[in-house]
Amino acid sequence: MQTGDHGGPIFTYPFSAGALSTGGSVDLWCVTGSTSTRYAVREIRIGQYSEAGDAQAEMLPITFFSGSTAPSSATAITGLNINRYSTAVAPQATCTVAGPSTVIASTASAALILADSFNVAGGFHYYPVPAERYILGLSQRFVVRGGSANAAVKLTGTLMLQELAKTTQ
């Protein structure tokens, strides 16, 4: 095991055909943490498949928030343990993940963790070194929000969370 690696089971939360329009922001994922387990955000990938060539080679804003008071009204995404063998630990994660949704989570009491942008043609890839991974606290919310586009874009994305040791604190 690599120094700083968290070591628990890893879960993937993908979506396809999420729409990012000209009308406003979209919560790509809204994670509500478990009451007994912390999670590390290992990786986030976002791509698009509706804009070919450079006709719409625009930059799209992306933000990460934590501590939102109310979740978005997105559809639940069922997590899948990437270790698919029969004796894999924790076949189902204990947090809840939903996305994408144009009815966005409240950020009135949220902290902005990351503000970035990415070229729509190149996609977005967040893969921090272990020491820089965001740790989702007990019952805490984590939101990945995409900003408004110049033209409607069809997105795909994958969020990977790693379960940490179960705790009661």
N, C-alpha and C positions, 0 to 999 in steps of 0.2 A: 504494500500500500504506500502510495506517495505521501510525503509529509504534507499535512494540511488537507488531505482528502477526507471527506466526511464518512465514507464507508457504508452507509445504509442503502436499502434498495432504491432504485431510480425508476421514476414513473414518467411516461410521456403523455402529453395532452395535445394532440394535433387537431387542426380544423382545416377545411378546404372550402373554397367558394365564399369566403368572407368578403363583403363589399365595403370599400372605403370610397365614400362619395365626396362631392363638392359641398355638401350641406353641413358638415361638422365632424366632430370627433367620433371615434369608435373605440369602445373597450374591447380589445382583442382577447384578453383574458382577465378574469376577476377571480382571484384565489382567496378563499376564506380558510384560514389555518385551522388545524385540529385543536381540540382542547387538551390533547395529551402528547402531541408530537410536533417538533419543529421541523421545518423544511429548508433546504438550501436551493436557491435558484441556480441550476447548473448551466442551462443553455436556453437561448431563445433564438429561433430562426423565423424570418418572415420573408416571403417571396411573393411575386405576382406573376400572373400568366395571361393578362388581358391586353397588355401594351407591348407590342413587338416593335423593334427598331428604336430609334431615338426621338420619334415624334412627341412623346410625352416624357422625355428624360428629365423629370422633375425631382426635387428633393421633398421627402415626406417627413414631417416631425413625428417623433416617438418619445413618450415619457413613461416613467415608472413611478408609481405612488405607493406608499404604505400607510396604513391606519385609516382608510376610508370608513366613514360611519355607516354607510349603506351600500350594499352590493348593487351591481348592475342587474338588469332583468334578463340577462342572456340565458341561453339554453345550456344545460349542464353538459360537460364533456367528461366522459368516463376515462379515468386514468388507466394506463396499461403498464404493468411491471415489465421492464425490458428484459428481465431474466424470465424466460417463458418455460423453463424446465419445471417438472412437477413438484420439486421440493423447494422452490423459490420462496423466500421469506416475504410475508405480507403481500398476498396476491392483489390486494386493493388498498390504495392509499386512504388515509383517514381525513384528508382535507377535501374541500369541494372546489371545483374549478368550473367556470362558466365562460362562454364567449361565442363568437363575437356579438356585440350588441351596440346599437346606436343610442339606447337608453343607458347613459353612462352612470357609473358609481359616483356618489357624493365625494368630493375632495375637500369639503369645508374644513375638516380636521385632519386631513392627510398631509404627509410629508413628501415632498418631491425628492426622489432618490436619484433619478437620471433624466436628463433632457438632452436629446440627440436628434439627428436627422439622418436619413439615408437616401441614396439614389434609387428611385423606383426600379430602374433596370438592373441594379446590382443586388438588391435585397439587403436585409439586415441580419447580422449574426452577432449575438452576444454570448461570449464564452469566456467568462472571467477565470483568472487563476484561482485556485482554492481559497487563498487568504482574502480575496476580494469578492467572494460570492455573497449575495444578499441572503441573510438568514431570516426566514419568516417565523416570527414568534407565535406563541400559543394564541389561538383565536384571532390572529392578526390578518388584515386584508392586504393583498398585493395586487395592484392593477397595472396592466400594460395597455397604454392608450396610443392609438394612431391618430394623427391629426388630419385635417381636411386636405383633399387632393384637388389639383386643377381640373382633372377629369376622373370619372369613376374608374376604379381599379378593382380587379378581383384578386384577393389575397389568399395565400396559404400560410400556415404557420405551425410551429411545434414549440411547446414549452416543456422543458424537462426539469422536474423537481426531484431532489434526493431527500429521502426520509432520514432524519437524525434520530438519536436515541430518544425513546419515549420518556416522558417526564411528568411530574405532577406540579412543577413549579413554573 
